[in-house]
Amino acid sequence: MLADSDTRWKWGASTAHRIQPDIRLDGYLLRGRATPTVRQLDEVGARAETLREIRGADFLELMKDTTRYDVVVLACVGGAVQAMLHGLARAWRGAARRPVVVTGYVGVVYEKLADGLLLRHGADVVLANSRHDAERFRAVYEGVGADSGSVVECALPFLGGAPYEPAADGRPRTVVFAAQPSVPDRREDRTYLLRRAAAHARRNPGREVLIKLRSKPGEHTTHIEELPYQKLAARLPGGLPPNCRLAYGNMGEVLDRTDLLVTVSSTAALESLHRGIPTAVLTDLGVREVLGNHHFLGSGCLASWDELDAGHRPVPDPDWLDRQGVAPGSRYATAFDAARARVTALRTADRLPPLTPYYTPRTAPGYLPGILARHGLGSEGEPLPGQTAEPAETGGLRRLARDTVRDAARGAYRHGVQRVAPAIRRWGQL
């Protein structure tokens, strides 16, 4: 399994175990700006027998041995998936046998639907997390004349946990605001959400309000976080009340003690709804595509902080839950049967056809070369000069020097993203 962030590691590892139980899972982290730390990997909870950080070119070199693996799960951003598909197609050209390639999405697909899907086209299996997504995915592929047979309906692989049991009086004891790294992206909006969470805690001194964060300052997730809530909280007038605090940890463990989940559009809402936990998707900043909360239209979960302060508890629509693949109950136990059967049939086939992505130098001559080049590949999926496999390390000193330089480069990049870039944008607005 190849992943490029903490959340995609969680999705990829969970998916691998869902579609092929009783496996040995080797995990590879694609080196880049969002490469997760050890703490982040521990927090998401997904495990693999081995773990290695790797460059794309080195991963492709390993994959030349077609007997190494039966299934390869690409849990990466769309551009990285497309690059790996072209690289794998070249590495496996003429091979009598090759692994099955599986990819998909880590959560709610609310933006760049066509772009992200076409970048994933070419995999043997493209997993859709719900009936709603499966219908949309097939429509996109068929709309460009591409084969849609790779789309397989399943569900989010990390749903689960104990069903919610409300307190005897029906009132929440623990309210969790599930923050997101990039939604919303304006300082004013993020400060507003933080202020409202604190105000809710002050109004309800008998409740604990947790602001669940995905990462600590300096760490990156799937999306860049330019304005960490930790820094905004430190500048909040009056600070956070005693019953309101920042929280980390595995989301499943946090949900074990949650009575009300509040978010703008986090995938945590789907995990919460699957358990039957009251879930509110905020409308305070509008219902807008850029926020992703438009995905929850018809869910019955849209609400504002004012309504929550007044005691409102959203009641989800059962039909919406069913279409989104998060309905509580026993149906989830069979959600991966079709994907498991498809992967098994492909894995045991005498021969698989070559990987044939929709994007080629002929269909996308002005787009594909840039995507491949960003991942160190040429137009035929070959490594560019300077992207050949790294030599074996001969000693700890060399490894220490390499890691030190790499960590310094990451630190400089993150400082630029979190400090310098926002400052430049503010200056540009003066």
Summary of the structure (lengths in Angstrom):
residues: 430
radius of gyration: 22.4
end to end distance: 46.5
largest distance: 67.5
contacts: 1335
relative contact order: 0.14
helix: 40%
strand: 13%
